[in-house]
Amino acid sequence: TLFRSEFLSGVEAAFEAREADLMISVLPASSALVTAIVLPTFRAYLVAHKRHPLAAQKRLTLEELASNVLLTVRGSDPRLSLSTSGIEPQSQVVLNDFAAKKTALLAGVGFGWMPEHLIQAELARGDCKKLSLAAGATHEFAPRLYRRRGRKLGRAGQAVFAALTE
């Protein structure tokens, strides 16, 4: 059994390329050969380091954000429907994963969306600030557990499936 971690649009690409049995994704699956179970939702916030110029501003516009660096994770997808999706790619830095994105955020390189559970401690300490964006700076995600139809899960797959659905 192999477990592989991918992000955003890379999840389904790896699922298909490796003919995997299970995947968890916040993006809808394009394959009709899977069944989906909705998992608990989670929030993401648009944040910046407390010393970043955006952190001190109130009610930002998309134009104000576009003059700063947006940090994104490889595989970002327009289907996420984030309020920052209109920012031009030349104003973005694409990082390999959320750990690298968090490091860049804490270094003040730019601003970006972070899942609540990954930035919660920094927000509580005041190291990062939630940004106020007229178009919305909080996003709820409903991840889904996808299972390939007609395929029996092995022991590891059964254990993962049970842990996520119980």
Secondary structure, DSSP 8 states (H G I E B T S, - for coil): -------THHHHHHHHHTT-SEEEESS----SSEEEEE---EEEEEEEETTSGGGG-SSB-HHHHHTS-EEEETT--GGG--TTTTS-GGGEEEESSHHHHHHHHHTTS-EEEEEHHHHHHHHHHTSEEE--BTT-SEEEE--EEEEETT----HHHHHHHHHHH-
